[in-house]
Amino acid sequence: MMNSQIRELYRQAHTDGFFGMAFDPEKFAQLIVRECIDICLRNATAKDLDRWQAGVCAFDIQEHFGVD
């Protein structure tokens, strides 16, 4: 069962196609990866080291999956 966040990303991954709305699995994957990056950055605390580590985590995810 998908939670509400995944359902929303799934909905966003549909694009207008020749025969109506079409699911784009690549877009879905990119949306999930971007969400993971955002979680890293949101979970940073006020400590500089923690913010730096969260930024490194976000950058590593971005580089690993090649998402802009």
C-alpha positions in Angstrom: 0.0 0.0 0.0 1.4 3.4 -1.0 1.3 6.2 1.5 0.0 9.6 0.6 3.4 11.1 -0.3 4.1 8.3 -2.7 0.6 8.6 -4.2 1.2 12.3 -4.8 4.6 11.7 -6.5 3.0 8.9 -8.6 0.3 11.4 -9.6 2.9 14.0 -10.5 4.8 11.5 -12.7 1.9 11.4 -15.2 2.3 13.5 -18.3 0.0 14.3 -21.2 0.6 11.8 -23.9 -0.9 11.1 -27.3 -3.5 8.8 -25.8 -4.1 10.8 -22.6 -2.2 10.8 -19.3 0.8 8.5 -19.4 2.9 7.3 -16.4 6.6 8.3 -16.7 8.7 6.0 -14.6 11.9 8.1 -15.0 10.1 11.2 -13.7 8.7 9.1 -10.8 12.2 8.0 -9.9 13.5 11.6 -10.1 10.7 12.8 -7.9 11.5 10.2 -5.2 15.2 11.0 -5.3 14.5 14.7 -5.0 12.2 14.0 -2.0 15.1 12.1 -0.4 17.4 15.0 -0.9 14.8 17.4 0.6 14.5 15.2 3.6 18.3 15.3 4.2 18.2 19.1 4.0 15.1 19.5 6.2 16.5 17.3 8.9 19.6 19.4 9.4 19.7 20.9 12.8 21.0 24.3 13.9 24.5 23.0 14.4 26.9 23.9 11.6 28.4 20.3 11.4 24.9 18.8 11.1 24.0 21.1 8.4 27.2 20.3 6.6 26.6 16.6 6.9 23.0 16.9 5.7 24.3 18.9 2.7 26.9 16.2 1.9 24.2 13.5 2.2 22.0 15.4 -0.2 24.9 16.0 -2.6 25.8 12.3 -2.5 22.3 11.2 -3.3 22.1 13.7 -6.1 25.4 12.6 -7.6 24.6 8.9 -7.1 21.3 9.1 -9.0 22.3 11.9 -11.4 19.4 14.1 -10.5 19.6 17.9 -10.9 
